[in-house]
Amino acid sequence: MAVNRRGILVAGLGGMGLAGMASARASGEERAPPAARHTVNSAHAMSSLDAALVPNSTQDQSARLQAAIDTAAERRVALALAPGRYLVGGLTLRPGTILTGGRGVTTLAVSKPGVPLLAAERAARITLSDITLDGGMLEIGGEANALVALTSCPDILINGLSVTASAGRGLSLTSCGGRVQRSEFSLIGDAAVSAIDSTGLDITDNKITECGNNGIQIWRSSAGEDGSIISRNRISRIDARAGGSGQNGNGINVFRAGSVLVEGNRITDCAYSAVRGNAASNIQILSNSCQRIGEVALYAEFGFEGALICGNLVDGAAAGISVTNFDVGGRLAVVQGNLVRNLKRREHEPVDKRGEGISVEADASVTGNTIENAPTAGIVIGWGRYMRDVIATGNLIRQARVGIAVSSDSAAGACLITSNMISGTPEGAIRAMDLGRVHGPDLAREHVATSGRVVIENNMAV
């Protein structure tokens, strides 16, 4: 087939087409293709042929690729890489860089330890698409400790990347905005995507698996509005290799970041939580599917104000949903319409055994939830004196040791428990509780005078 300039240009813009042509031309020799083979219309795009890159070479090609990145950015054109494996490292992306390849056939592999594979600072409009980034589990180092480290880069687009075998993080974003989408992260030593102080970030439709500490991290250096959106990701097999009491081992970890939306994700097999919001005010956790979670599946903890946890499914966890830490200002939540089932007690833990469906403490509405198979309690309201203005109504609780446990501390605040259906609770439908220890009669079955602090009425216990 005759190959002309237009053919190469069209192939370059198509990614896969250019990749196929370049592969057919490769002779396997350690030399750049002749000049006649890589003349393109530079007003539109550059190819790896222009860059004098040799697919599958055993030589480090960092200098050639860096020069091509610089030239393409200066000309404001895309740089399209042909199929093959390129050994590179320590590359700097320029403002306006568009680096693309053929999905599943173009790989940038780390050639030397100690530096990110790709990095940029104060570079707007970076696009990375359809390339595999292979860290080879080599040490990365640096503050970001990531294969890709971007700082102060607005309007980025990460699309169709495959990031694998990173000894540290996969993608580190500091003060960045834009989109991370349709990408895959696997065999990551720390977190797949770590974002801090984001400026309008969407993380959607990605597949993340086998991470050492967290799947997605949305953090801020100090508490404040963030507004990131984390949607429709598939996250699985998240460990907690760095230890701790919950900062690691989470599918999605939101820390100090306000107004974050976590919606429609599929999260399984996490050492700690599926979604963990720590000091994350106005967090929305909506319609996520969570299975086989080691601790609390959905968590709003410490100094937050405002959590909306609705329409989620939790099947298999030490606890389903926890809204806690009123002692340090954690308050104000709606927990509605969730299905929580098949909880377990961690008998090996000296204190924190859980086995609870939903637990809340302050300024919270718990309505319309269905809870089944909770070996400790279906709903736990308050902890000692840390309870204020809680309503639990219209919930269905089945097969729990205790249906609802409510704090009996005289210093606790008000609570209304009404119109719940509670079935199959051998140690009582509604019981008073003192720091986890239930006591007294079944308040759903025996007439007990209500007070201004706790009102229990119109519940059905069967």
DOMARPA-688391 format. One record per residue (C-alpha): residue number from 1; chain; x, y, z. Coordinates in steps of 0.5 Angstrom, whole numbers. Each point is the difference from the previous one (the first is absolute). Example, Ala and Ser with C-alpha at 12.3 -4.5 7.8 and 13.67 -1.06 7.14 Angstrom:
R    nr   kette      px      py      pz
R     1       A      25      -9      16
R     2       A       2       7      -2
This chain:
R    nr   kette      px      py      pz
R     1       A       0       0       0
R     2       A       3       7      -2
R     3       A       1       4       6
R     4       A      -1       8      -1
R     5       A       1       6       5
R     6       A      -8       0       0
R     7       A       0      -7       2
R     8       A       5       1       6
R     9       A      -4       6       2
R    10       A      -6      -3       0
R    11       A       3      -6       4
R    12       A       3       4       5
R    13       A      -6       4       2
R    14       A      -4      -7       1
R    15       A       5      -3       4
R    16       A      -1      -7      -1
R    17       A       1       1      -8
R    18       A       6       3       1
R    19       A       3      -5       5
R    20       A      -2      -5      -5
R    21       A       4       3      -6
R    22       A       6       1       4
R    23       A       0      -7       3
R    24       A       0      -2      -7
R    25       A       6       4      -2
R    26       A       4      -2       6
R    27       A       6      -4      -2
R    28       A       3      -1       7
R    29       A       6       3      -1
R    30       A       3       5       5
R    31       A      -1       6      -4
R    32       A      -5       6      -2
R    33       A      -4      -1      -6
R    34       A       2       4      -6
R    35       A      -2       7      -1
R    36       A      -4      -2      -6
R    37       A      -5      -4       5
R    38       A      -2       5       5
R    39       A      -1       6      -4
R    40       A      -7       3       2
R    41       A      -4       6       0
R    42       A       2       3       6
R    43       A      -5       5       0
R    44       A      -5      -6       3
R    45       A       4      -5       4
R    46       A       7      -4       1
R    47       A       1      -7       0
R    48       A       5      -4       4
R    49       A       4      -1      -7
R    50       A       1       8       0
R    51       A       3      -1       7
R    52       A       5      -6      -3
R    53       A      -3      -5       5
R    54       A       2      -7      -1
R    55       A      -6      -5       3
R    56       A       2      -5       4
R    57       A       7       2       1
R    58       A       5      -2       6
R    59       A       3       7       0
R    60       A      -3       6       4
R    61       A      -3       5      -4
R    62       A      -2       5       5
R    63       A       4       6      -4
R    64       A      -3      -2      -6
R    65       A      -7       0       3
R    66       A       1       6       4
R    67       A       2       4      -6
R    68       A      -6      -2      -4
R    69       A      -5       2       6
R    70       A       4       7       0
R    71       A      -1       1      -8
R    72       A      -7      -3       0
R    73       A      -2       5       6
R    74       A       3       6      -3
R    75       A      -4      -2      -7
R    76       A      -6      -1       4
R    77       A      -1      -7      -3
R    78       A      -1      -7       2
R    79       A       5      -5       1
R    80       A      -2      -7      -2
R    81       A       4      -6       2
R    82       A       0      -6      -4
R    83       A      -1      -7       3
R    84       A       6      -3       3
R    85       A       4       1       7
R    86       A       4       6       1
R    87       A       5       0       6
R    88       A       0       8       3
R    89       A       0       3       7
R    90       A       0       7       3
R    91       A      -4       3      -6
R    92       A      -3       7       1
R    93       A      -7       2      -3
R    94       A      -1       7      -3
R    95       A      -6       5       0
R    96       A      -5      -3      -5
R    97       A       4      -7      -1
R    98       A      -4      -5      -3
R    99       A       3      -7       0
R   100       A      -4      -6      -3
R   101       A       1      -7      -2
R   102       A      -4      -6      -2
R   103       A      -4      -3       6
R   104       A       4      -7       2
R   105       A       5       1      -5
R   106       A       4       6       2
R   107       A       4      -1       7
R   108       A       5       5       3
R   109       A       4      -4       5
R   110       A       5       3       5
R   111       A       7       0      -2
R   112       A       3       3       7
R   113       A      -2       0       7
R   114       A      -1       6       5
R   115       A      -4       5      -5
R   116       A      -7       0      -2
R   117       A      -1      -3      -7
R   118       A      -4       7      -2
R   119       A      -1       6       4
R   120       A      -2       7      -1
R   121       A      -1       7       4
R   122       A      -4       6      -2
R   123       A      -2      -3      -7
R   124       A      -7       1      -2
R   125       A      -4      -5      -5
R   126       A       4      -6       0
R   127       A      -3      -6      -3
R   128       A       3      -7       1
R   129       A      -4      -6      -4
R   130       A       0      -7      -2
R   131       A       7      -2       3
R   132       A       2      -5       5
R   133       A       5       2       5
R   134       A       4      -5       3
R   135       A       4       1       7
R   136       A       3      -6       0
R   137       A       0       0       8
R   138       A       6       5       0
R   139       A       1       5       5
R   140       A      -3       6      -2
R   141       A       1       5       6
R   142       A      -1       8       1
R   143       A      -6       3       3
R   144       A      -5      -3      -4
R   145       A       3      -7      -1
R   146       A      -4      -1      -6
R   147       A       1      -2      -7
R   148       A      -4       6      -3
R   149       A       1       6       5
R   150       A      -4       7      -2
R   151       A       0       6       4
R   152       A      -4       6      -1
R   153       A      -2      -2      -7
R   154       A      -7       2      -2
R   155       A      -5      -3      -5
R   156       A       4      -7       0
R   157       A      -3      -6      -4
R   158       A       2      -7       2
R   159       A      -4      -5      -5
R   160       A       1      -7      -1
R   161       A       7      -1       3
R   162       A       2      -6       3
R   163       A       5       1       6
R   164       A       3      -6       3
R   165       A       6      -3       5
R   166       A       1       7       3
R   167       A       4      -1       7
R   168       A      -3       6       2
R   169       A      -7       4      -2
R   170       A      -2      -1      -7
R   171       A      -3       7      -1
R   172       A       2       6       4
R   173       A      -4       7      -1
R   174       A       2       6       4
R   175       A      -5       6      -1
R   176       A      -2      -3      -6
R   177       A      -7       1      -4
R   178       A      -3      -4      -6
R   179       A      -2      -8      -1
R   180       A       3      -6       2
R   181       A      -4      -5      -4
R   182       A      -1      -7      -4
R   183       A       7      -2       3
R   184       A       3      -6       4
R   185       A       4      -1       6
R   186       A       3      -6       2
R   187       A       6      -3       5
R   188       A       1       7       3
R   189       A       4       0       6
R   190       A      -4       6       4
R   191       A      -6       4      -3
R   192       A      -2      -1      -7
R   193       A      -2       7      -1
R   194       A       2       5       5
R   195       A      -3       7       0
R   196       A       1       6       5
R   197       A      -3       7      -1
R   198       A      -3      -1      -6
R   199       A      -3       5      -4
R   200       A      -6      -3      -3
R   201       A       1      -7      -1
R   202       A      -4      -6      -3
R   203       A       2      -7       1
R   204       A      -4      -5      -4
R   205       A      -1      -6      -4
R   206       A       7      -3       2
R   207       A       2      -7       3
R   208       A       4       0       6
R   209       A       3      -7       3
R   210       A       5      -3       4
R   211       A       3       7       4
R   212       A       4       0       6
R   213       A      -4       5       4
R   214       A      -5       4      -3
R   215       A      -4       0      -7
R   216       A      -2       7      -1
R   217       A       3       5       5
R   218       A      -4       7       0
R   219       A       4       5       5
R   220       A       1       7       2
R   221       A       6       3       4
R   222       A      -5       3       4
R   223       A      -8       0       1
R   224       A      -4       3      -6
R   225       A      -4      -1      -6
R   226       A       2      -4      -5
R   227       A      -6      -2      -4
R   228       A       4      -7      -4
R   229       A      -5      -5      -3
R   230       A       2      -7       1
R   231       A      -5      -4      -5
R   232       A      -1      -7      -3
R   233       A       7      -3       2
R   234       A       1      -7       1
R   235       A       5      -1       6
R   236       A       2      -7       3
R   237       A       5      -3       4
R   238       A       3       6       5
R   239       A       5      -2       5
R   240       A       3       4       6
R   241       A       7      -1      -1
R   242       A       2       6       4
R   243       A      -4      -1       6
R   244       A      -4       5       4
R   245       A      -7       0       3
R   246       A      -4       1      -7
R   247       A       4       5      -4
R   248       A       2      -5      -4
R   249       A      -4      -6      -3
R   250       A      -5       4      -3
R   251       A      -3      -1      -7
R   252       A      -2       8       0
R   253       A       3       4       6
R   254       A      -2       8       0
R   255       A       4       4       6
R   256       A      -2       7       1
R   257       A      -3       1      -7
R   258       A      -7       3       0
R   259       A      -6      -1      -4
R   260       A       3      -6      -4
R   261       A      -5      -5      -3
R   262       A       1      -7       0
R   263       A      -5      -3      -5
R   264       A      -1      -7      -3
R   265       A       6      -3       1
R   266       A       1      -8       1
R   267       A       5      -1       6
R   268       A       2      -7       2
R   269       A       5      -4       5
R   270       A       3       6       4
R   271       A       4      -1       6
R   272       A      -3       6       3
R   273       A      -6       4      -3
R   274       A      -3       1      -7
R   275       A      -1       7       1
R   276       A       3       4       6
R   277       A      -1       7       1
R   278       A       4       3       6
R   279       A      -1       8       1
R   280       A      -4       0      -6
R   281       A      -6       5       0
R   282       A      -5      -1      -4
R   283       A       2      -6      -3
R   284       A      -5      -4      -5
R   285       A       0      -8       0
R   286       A      -5      -2      -5
R   287       A      -2      -7      -3
R   288       A       6      -3       1
R   289       A       1      -8       0
R   290       A       5      -3       5
R   291       A       1      -7       2
R   292       A       5      -3       4
R   293       A       3       6       4
R   294       A       4      -1       6
R   295       A      -2       5       5
R   296       A      -5       5      -1
R   297       A      -3       0      -7
R   298       A      -2       8       0
R   299       A       3       4       5
R   300       A      -1       8       2
R   301       A       5       1       5
R   302       A       3       6       4
R   303       A      -1       7       0
R   304       A      -5       0      -6
R   305       A      -7       4      -1
R   306       A      -5      -3      -5
R   307       A       0      -7      -3
R   308       A      -5      -3      -5
R   309       A       0      -7       0
R   310       A      -5      -3      -4
R   311       A      -2      -6      -5
R   312       A       6      -4       1
R   313       A       1      -8       1
R   314       A       4      -3       5
R   315       A       1      -7       0
R   316       A       5      -3       4
R   317       A       4       5       5
R   318       A       2       0       8
R   319       A      -5       6       0
R   320       A      -4       3      -6
R   321       A      -1       8       1
R   322       A       3       4       6
R   323       A      -1       7       1
R   324       A       4       2       6
R   325       A       5       4       4
R   326       A      -5       5       3
R   327       A       6       1       6
R   328       A       4       4      -5
R   329       A      -6       3      -4
R   330       A      -2      -5      -5
R   331       A      -8       1      -1
R   332       A      -5       1      -5
R   333       A      -2      -6      -4
R   334       A      -6      -3      -4
R   335       A       1      -8      -1
R   336       A      -6      -2      -4
R   337       A      -2      -5      -5
R   338       A       6      -5       1
R   339       A       0      -7       0
R   340       A       5      -3       5
R   341       A       1      -8       1
R   342       A       4      -5       2
R   343       A       5       3       5
R   344       A       5      -3       4
R   345       A       3       0       7
R   346       A       8       1       0
R   347       A       1      -5       6
R   348       A       7       1       0
R   349       A       0       7       1
R   350       A       1       2       8
R   351       A      -5       6       0
R   352       A      -3       2      -7
R   353       A      -4      -6      -2
R   354       A      -6       3      -4
R   355       A      -5      -4      -3
R   356       A      -5       6       0
R   357       A      -4       2      -6
R   358       A       0       8       1
R   359       A       2       4       5
R   360       A      -1       7       1
R   361       A       1       6       6
R   362       A      -2       7      -2
R   363       A      -5       4      -4
R   364       A      -2      -6      -4
R   365       A      -6      -3      -4
R   366       A       0      -8      -1
R   367       A      -6      -1      -4
R   368       A      -2      -6      -5
R   369       A       6      -4       1
R   370       A       0      -8      -1
R   371       A       5      -4       5
R   372       A       1      -7       0
R   373       A       4      -5       4
R   374       A       4       5       5
R   375       A       3      -5       5
R   376       A       0       6       5
R   377       A      -5       5      -1
R   378       A      -4       3      -6
R   379       A       0       7       2
R   380       A       5       3       5
R   381       A      -2       7       2
R   382       A       5       4       4
R   383       A       6      -2       4
R   384       A       0       2       8
R   385       A      -2       8       0
R   386       A       2       1      -7
R   387       A      -8       0      -3
R   388       A      -4       6      -2
R   389       A      -6       0      -4
R   390       A      -1      -6      -4
R   391       A      -6      -3      -3
R   392       A       0      -7      -3
R   393       A      -7      -2      -3
R   394       A      -2      -4      -6
R   395       A       5      -5       1
R   396       A       0      -8      -1
R   397       A       5      -4       4
R   398       A       0      -7      -1
R   399       A       4      -6       4
R   400       A       4       5       4
R   401       A       2      -2       8
R   402       A      -3       7       2
R   403       A      -4       4      -5
R   404       A       1       7       2
R   405       A       5       2       6
R   406       A       0       7       3
R   407       A       4       3       5
R   408       A      -2       1       7
R   409       A       5       5       2
R   410       A      -4       5       4
R   411       A       4       5      -3
R   412       A      -2      -2      -7
R   413       A      -5       4      -4
R   414       A      -6      -1      -4
R   415       A      -2      -6      -4
R   416       A      -7      -2      -3
R   417       A      -1      -7      -2
R   418       A      -6      -2      -4
R   419       A      -4      -4      -5
R   420       A       6      -5      -1
R   421       A      -1      -7      -2
R   422       A       4      -5       4
R   423       A       0      -8      -1
R   424       A       4      -5       3
R   425       A       4       3       5
R   426       A       2      -5       6
R   427       A       2       5       5
R   428       A      -5       6      -1
R   429       A      -3       4      -5
R   430       A       2       7       3
R   431       A       5       0       6
R   432       A       3       5       4
R   433       A       8       0      -1
R   434       A       6       2       5
R   435       A       6       1      -5
R   436       A      -2      -6      -4
R   437       A      -3      -4       6
R   438       A      -7      -1      -1
R   439       A      -4       0       7
R   440       A      -8       0       2
R   441       A      -6      -2      -3
R   442       A      -2      -1      -7
R   443       A      -3       7      -1
R   444       A      -4      -2      -6
R   445       A      -3      -5       3
R   446       A      -1       3       7
R   447       A      -4       6       2
R   448       A       5       5       2
R   449       A      -1       7       2
R   450       A       3       5      -5
R   451       A       4       6       2
R   452       A       2       7      -4
R   453       A       6      -4      -2
R   454       A      -2      -6      -3
R   455       A      -6      -2      -3
R   456       A      -2      -7      -2
R   457       A      -7      -1      -4
R   458       A      -4      -4      -5
R   459       A       6      -5      -2
R   460       A      -2      -7      -2
R   461       A       4      -6       3
R   462       A      -1      -7      -2
